[in-house]
């Protein structure tokens, strides 16, 4: 069930728009919702999400996102994701997903691992 999370984050490192579209088509549901601290407002829909990861690729050529741990229960998942540039971790984050029919329909990200303030 969590394969879609791996596919979804593989899209972040795909250098081609066609590759990103194919990966997101395989991984996310049609009513997709996304939020993380780097964006001013949540994103809704596949097109807006593709625009967001295209901006990431443009700003950070060669960067990628790699799922390093994932756990799932009752249609929910938690993923630890490393964002890498030239094999070096830039940032690690936590993502929480709602899954439906094997696809991610809601994804909410947090920078870091919940370190004490």
N, CA and C atoms as a LAMMPS dump frame, in Angstrom:
ITEM: TIMESTEP
0
ITEM: NUMBER OF ATOMS
351
ITEM: BOX BOUNDS ff ff ff
-5.0000000000000000e+02 5.0000000000000000e+02
-5.0000000000000000e+02 5.0000000000000000e+02
-5.0000000000000000e+02 5.0000000000000000e+02
ITEM: ATOMS id mol type element x y z
1 1 1 N 0.825 -1.203 0
2 1 2 C 0 0 0
3 1 3 C 0.866 1.263 0
4 2 1 N 2.082 1.199 0.542
5 2 2 C 2.908 2.402 0.622
6 2 3 C 3.781 2.608 -0.616
7 3 1 N 3.681 1.732 -1.602
8 3 2 C 4.46 1.905 -2.829
9 3 3 C 4.171 3.254 -3.474
10 4 1 N 2.929 3.726 -3.389
11 4 2 C 2.573 5.01 -3.996
12 4 3 C 3.361 6.164 -3.371
13 5 1 N 3.714 6.056 -2.105
14 5 2 C 4.509 7.111 -1.46
15 5 3 C 5.908 7.152 -2.057
16 6 1 N 6.505 5.993 -2.278
17 6 2 C 7.827 5.941 -2.904
18 6 3 C 7.772 6.52 -4.32
19 7 1 N 6.751 6.167 -5.07
20 7 2 C 6.601 6.671 -6.44
21 7 3 C 6.394 8.183 -6.434
22 8 1 N 5.554 8.653 -5.526
23 8 2 C 5.257 10.084 -5.422
24 8 3 C 6.533 10.893 -5.196
25 9 1 N 7.376 10.463 -4.27
26 9 2 C 8.599 11.219 -3.998
27 9 3 C 9.664 11.007 -5.068
28 10 1 N 9.62 9.898 -5.79
29 10 2 C 10.544 9.713 -6.913
30 10 3 C 10.295 10.769 -7.984
31 11 1 N 9.058 11.256 -8.075
32 11 2 C 8.741 12.311 -9.049
33 11 3 C 9.545 13.581 -8.778
34 12 1 N 9.879 13.858 -7.52
35 12 2 C 10.636 15.066 -7.181
36 12 3 C 12.003 15.081 -7.862
37 13 1 N 12.596 13.916 -8.071
38 13 2 C 13.923 13.863 -8.672
39 13 3 C 13.923 13.57 -10.151
40 14 1 N 12.746 13.375 -10.733
41 14 2 C 12.677 13.08 -12.158
42 14 3 C 12.954 14.362 -12.941
43 15 1 N 13.938 14.357 -13.836
44 15 2 C 14.304 15.584 -14.548
45 15 3 C 13.346 15.976 -15.672
46 16 1 N 12.416 15.092 -16.035
47 16 2 C 11.544 15.389 -17.162
48 16 3 C 10.103 15.617 -16.723
49 17 1 N 9.431 16.561 -17.345
50 17 2 C 8.008 16.749 -17.032
51 17 3 C 7.184 15.485 -17.283
52 18 1 N 7.507 14.762 -18.351
53 18 2 C 6.767 13.532 -18.677
54 18 3 C 6.939 12.481 -17.576
55 19 1 N 8.137 12.364 -17.061
56 19 2 C 8.397 11.412 -15.981
57 19 3 C 7.662 11.783 -14.704
58 20 1 N 7.65 13.08 -14.402
59 20 2 C 6.929 13.541 -13.202
60 20 3 C 5.433 13.285 -13.345
61 21 1 N 4.888 13.529 -14.536
62 21 2 C 3.455 13.282 -14.774
63 21 3 C 3.15 11.795 -14.612
64 22 1 N 3.96 10.94 -15.218
65 22 2 C 3.713 9.494 -15.133
66 22 3 C 3.749 9.009 -13.693
67 23 1 N 4.717 9.498 -12.932
68 23 2 C 4.83 9.068 -11.538
69 23 3 C 3.653 9.577 -10.698
70 24 1 N 3.299 10.825 -10.858
71 24 2 C 2.18 11.337 -10.06
72 24 3 C 0.87 10.692 -10.481
73 25 1 N 0.695 10.416 -11.775
74 25 2 C -0.518 9.728 -12.217
75 25 3 C -0.656 8.365 -11.542
76 26 1 N 0.473 7.692 -11.325
77 26 2 C 0.454 6.375 -10.698
78 26 3 C 0.271 6.448 -9.181
79 27 1 N 0.591 7.594 -8.575
80 27 2 C 0.678 7.651 -7.117
81 27 3 C -0.417 8.437 -6.418
82 28 1 N -1.022 9.427 -7.082
83 28 2 C -1.967 10.277 -6.363
84 28 3 C -3.376 10.17 -6.935
85 29 1 N -4.33 10.367 -6.032
86 29 2 C -5.732 10.349 -6.43
87 29 3 C -6.129 11.655 -7.084
88 30 1 N -7.278 11.661 -7.742
89 30 2 C -7.717 12.854 -8.485
90 30 3 C -8.033 14.058 -7.585
91 31 1 N -8.425 13.824 -6.375
92 31 2 C -8.737 14.912 -5.429
93 31 3 C -7.576 15.061 -4.452
94 32 1 N -6.414 15.4 -4.964
95 32 2 C -5.179 15.43 -4.165
96 32 3 C -5.015 16.755 -3.427
97 33 1 N -4.576 16.665 -2.165
98 33 2 C -4.328 17.825 -1.302
99 33 3 C -2.907 17.706 -0.78
100 34 1 N -2.158 18.826 -0.821
101 34 2 C -0.768 18.822 -0.371
102 34 3 C -0.467 20.094 0.403
103 35 1 N 0.276 19.937 1.496
104 35 2 C 0.714 21.096 2.268
105 35 3 C 2.079 20.805 2.878
106 36 1 N 2.941 21.811 2.861
107 36 2 C 4.211 21.753 3.59
108 36 3 C 4.626 23.177 3.94
109 37 1 N 5.602 23.343 4.837
110 37 2 C 5.953 24.69 5.302
111 37 3 C 6.563 25.602 4.243
112 38 1 N 6.973 25.065 3.097
113 38 2 C 7.633 25.895 2.088
114 38 3 C 6.654 26.618 1.165
115 39 1 N 5.367 26.327 1.297
116 39 2 C 4.386 26.95 0.408
117 39 3 C 3.449 27.848 1.216
118 40 1 N 2.981 28.951 0.61
119 40 2 C 2.153 29.9 1.358
120 40 3 C 0.749 29.392 1.675
121 41 1 N 0.251 28.442 0.881
122 41 2 C -1.092 27.892 1.092
123 41 3 C -1.111 26.465 0.566
124 42 1 N -1.987 25.625 1.089
125 42 2 C -2.077 24.252 0.58
126 42 3 C -2.375 24.225 -0.92
127 43 1 N -1.947 23.138 -1.542
128 43 2 C -2.132 22.906 -2.967
129 43 3 C -3.228 21.862 -3.13
130 44 1 N -4.106 22.107 -4.072
131 44 2 C -5.148 21.123 -4.361
132 44 3 C -5.106 20.76 -5.831
133 45 1 N -5.087 19.464 -6.1
134 45 2 C -5.115 18.971 -7.469
135 45 3 C -3.752 18.589 -8.009
136 46 1 N -3.792 17.682 -8.972
137 46 2 C -2.584 17.145 -9.595
138 46 3 C -1.769 18.224 -10.309
139 47 1 N -2.432 19.115 -11.051
140 47 2 C -1.72 20.145 -11.804
141 47 3 C -0.919 21.08 -10.915
142 48 1 N -1.531 21.533 -9.835
143 48 2 C -0.84 22.432 -8.908
144 48 3 C 0.338 21.73 -8.238
145 49 1 N 0.165 20.453 -7.928
146 49 2 C 1.263 19.693 -7.322
147 49 3 C 2.413 19.522 -8.317
148 50 1 N 2.09 19.221 -9.569
149 50 2 C 3.131 19.101 -10.588
150 50 3 C 3.882 20.417 -10.762
151 51 1 N 3.173 21.529 -10.72
152 51 2 C 3.827 22.841 -10.797
153 51 3 C 4.794 23.026 -9.632
154 52 1 N 4.383 22.603 -8.448
155 52 2 C 5.224 22.748 -7.249
156 52 3 C 6.513 21.939 -7.378
157 53 1 N 6.415 20.69 -7.788
158 53 2 C 7.65 19.907 -7.886
159 53 3 C 8.498 20.32 -9.096
160 54 1 N 7.877 20.896 -10.116
161 54 2 C 8.648 21.443 -11.247
162 54 3 C 9.485 22.633 -10.778
163 55 1 N 8.923 23.449 -9.895
164 55 2 C 9.667 24.583 -9.333
165 55 3 C 10.851 24.079 -8.512
166 56 1 N 10.647 23.009 -7.741
167 56 2 C 11.733 22.394 -6.981
168 56 3 C 12.847 21.963 -7.929
169 57 1 N 12.488 21.271 -9.013
170 57 2 C 13.483 20.799 -9.982
171 57 3 C 14.231 21.947 -10.635
172 58 1 N 13.519 23.039 -10.933
173 58 2 C 14.152 24.194 -11.568
174 58 3 C 15.131 24.888 -10.619
175 59 1 N 14.768 24.985 -9.337
176 59 2 C 15.633 25.652 -8.356
177 59 3 C 16.798 24.78 -7.929
178 60 1 N 16.6 23.468 -7.957
179 60 2 C 17.603 22.535 -7.444
180 60 3 C 17.866 21.426 -8.473
181 61 1 N 18.44 21.755 -9.637
182 61 2 C 18.691 20.712 -10.639
183 61 3 C 19.507 19.567 -10.046
184 62 1 N 19.075 18.361 -10.323
185 62 2 C 19.788 17.191 -9.824
186 62 3 C 19.412 16.779 -8.41
187 63 1 N 18.568 17.558 -7.747
188 63 2 C 18.145 17.194 -6.392
189 63 3 C 17.065 16.12 -6.479
190 64 1 N 16.903 15.399 -5.399
191 64 2 C 15.909 14.338 -5.353
192 64 3 C 15.357 14.191 -3.943
193 65 1 N 14.232 13.502 -3.853
194 65 2 C 13.626 13.173 -2.57
195 65 3 C 13.599 11.66 -2.446
196 66 1 N 14.046 11.157 -1.307
197 66 2 C 14.123 9.718 -1.108
198 66 3 C 13.422 9.334 0.187
199 67 1 N 12.474 8.418 0.086
200 67 2 C 11.794 7.901 1.266
201 67 3 C 12.763 6.953 1.97
202 68 1 N 13.079 7.249 3.238
203 68 2 C 14.024 6.413 3.973
204 68 3 C 13.33 5.511 4.987
205 69 1 N 12.078 5.829 5.33
206 69 2 C 11.294 4.981 6.222
207 69 3 C 9.825 5.294 6.001
208 70 1 N 8.999 4.273 6.096
209 70 2 C 7.56 4.476 5.948
210 70 3 C 6.825 3.433 6.783
211 71 1 N 5.762 3.859 7.41
212 71 2 C 4.891 2.935 8.137
213 71 3 C 3.451 3.291 7.803
214 72 1 N 2.572 2.288 7.9
215 72 2 C 1.199 2.483 7.46
216 72 3 C 0.251 1.715 8.36
217 73 1 N -0.914 2.305 8.589
218 73 2 C -2.007 1.593 9.25
219 73 3 C -3.332 2.245 8.897
220 74 1 N -4.359 1.441 8.74
221 74 2 C -5.734 1.898 8.545
222 74 3 C -5.891 3.008 7.501
223 75 1 N -5.149 2.929 6.415
224 75 2 C -5.284 3.926 5.356
225 75 3 C -4.513 5.212 5.577
226 76 1 N -3.614 5.211 6.569
227 76 2 C -2.768 6.374 6.846
228 76 3 C -1.314 5.923 6.809
229 77 1 N -0.427 6.839 6.453
230 77 2 C 0.995 6.509 6.413
231 77 3 C 1.82 7.675 6.931
232 78 1 N 2.982 7.315 7.443
233 78 2 C 3.986 8.301 7.869
234 78 3 C 5.276 7.949 7.139
235 79 1 N 5.861 8.946 6.485
236 79 2 C 7.102 8.714 5.738
237 79 3 C 8.169 9.698 6.193
238 80 1 N 9.372 9.185 6.366
239 80 2 C 10.537 10.023 6.592
240 80 3 C 11.219 10.174 5.238
241 81 1 N 11.448 11.426 4.84
242 81 2 C 11.957 11.706 3.499
243 81 3 C 13.196 12.579 3.599
244 82 1 N 14.234 12.175 2.884
245 82 2 C 15.448 12.976 2.759
246 82 3 C 15.429 13.689 1.411
247 83 1 N 15.752 14.971 1.425
248 83 2 C 15.935 15.733 0.196
249 83 3 C 17.439 15.842 -0.005
250 84 1 N 17.907 15.319 -1.143
251 84 2 C 19.329 15.172 -1.413
252 84 3 C 19.754 16.008 -2.608
253 85 1 N 20.965 16.505 -2.54
254 85 2 C 21.602 17.186 -3.672
255 85 3 C 22.986 16.589 -3.804
256 86 1 N 23.258 16.007 -4.963
257 86 2 C 24.542 15.339 -5.216
258 86 3 C 24.851 14.309 -4.141
259 87 1 N 23.816 13.593 -3.688
260 87 2 C 23.984 12.535 -2.696
261 87 3 C 24.094 12.998 -1.258
262 88 1 N 24.078 14.311 -1.029
263 88 2 C 24.198 14.853 0.324
264 88 3 C 22.83 15.32 0.806
265 89 1 N 22.475 14.903 1.997
266 89 2 C 21.182 15.306 2.542
267 89 3 C 21.173 16.793 2.865
268 90 1 N 20.171 17.491 2.31
269 90 2 C 19.968 18.913 2.598
270 90 3 C 19.029 19.071 3.785
271 91 1 N 17.968 18.269 3.785
272 91 2 C 16.971 18.351 4.851
273 91 3 C 16.244 17.016 4.943
274 92 1 N 15.804 16.694 6.145
275 92 2 C 14.976 15.511 6.382
276 92 3 C 13.64 16 6.899
277 93 1 N 12.581 15.365 6.458
278 93 2 C 11.25 15.76 6.903
279 93 3 C 10.352 14.573 7.134
280 94 1 N 9.219 14.864 7.733
281 94 2 C 8.184 13.861 7.985
282 94 3 C 6.957 14.229 7.166
283 95 1 N 6.346 13.244 6.556
284 95 2 C 5.131 13.437 5.771
285 95 3 C 4.073 12.47 6.271
286 96 1 N 2.866 12.974 6.359
287 96 2 C 1.735 12.176 6.8
288 96 3 C 0.74 12.119 5.649
289 97 1 N 0.314 10.903 5.305
290 97 2 C -0.505 10.704 4.119
291 97 3 C -1.794 9.963 4.463
292 98 1 N -2.838 10.308 3.732
293 98 2 C -4.058 9.526 3.713
294 98 3 C -4.053 8.774 2.4
295 99 1 N -4.33 7.477 2.464
296 99 2 C -4.286 6.611 1.296
297 99 3 C -5.685 6.108 0.977
298 100 1 N -5.948 5.998 -0.313
299 100 2 C -7.25 5.499 -0.753
300 100 3 C -7.037 4.706 -2.045
301 101 1 N -7.469 3.468 -2.043
302 101 2 C -7.328 2.609 -3.223
303 101 3 C -5.889 2.577 -3.733
304 102 1 N -4.935 2.531 -2.812
305 102 2 C -3.53 2.438 -3.177
306 102 3 C -2.878 3.735 -3.625
307 103 1 N -3.614 4.846 -3.559
308 103 2 C -3.051 6.137 -3.964
309 103 3 C -3.069 7.119 -2.802
310 104 1 N -2.184 8.093 -2.869
311 104 2 C -2.128 9.154 -1.875
312 104 3 C -3.165 10.208 -2.253
313 105 1 N -4.049 10.537 -1.309
314 105 2 C -5.06 11.561 -1.58
315 105 3 C -4.818 12.828 -0.752
316 106 1 N -4.028 12.706 0.289
317 106 2 C -3.719 13.857 1.143
318 106 3 C -2.31 13.651 1.68
319 107 1 N -1.473 14.694 1.566
320 107 2 C -0.085 14.607 2.014
321 107 3 C 0.283 15.904 2.716
322 108 1 N 0.723 15.777 3.962
323 108 2 C 1.077 16.945 4.765
324 108 3 C 2.497 16.745 5.276
325 109 1 N 3.368 17.707 4.954
326 109 2 C 4.777 17.584 5.3
327 109 3 C 5.219 18.555 6.373
328 110 1 N 6.249 18.124 7.102
329 110 2 C 6.878 18.94 8.143
330 110 3 C 8.384 18.845 7.987
331 111 1 N 9.053 19.976 8.108
332 111 2 C 10.514 20 8.062
333 111 3 C 11.035 19.48 9.392
334 112 1 N 12.09 18.677 9.332
335 112 2 C 12.684 18.15 10.544
336 112 3 C 11.927 16.929 11.054
337 113 1 N 12.329 16.51 12.256
338 113 2 C 11.77 15.3 12.822
339 113 3 C 11.007 15.565 14.119
340 114 1 N 10.567 16.79 14.294
341 114 2 C 9.826 17.132 15.506
342 114 3 C 10.729 17.394 16.696
343 115 1 N 11.868 18.004 16.424
344 115 2 C 12.823 18.316 17.485
345 115 3 C 12.201 19.297 18.479
346 116 1 N 12.599 19.211 19.748
347 116 2 C 12.081 20.168 20.727
348 116 3 C 12.449 21.6 20.353
349 117 1 N 11.572 22.509 20.65
350 117 2 C 11.811 23.936 20.337
351 117 3 C 12.837 24.522 21.261
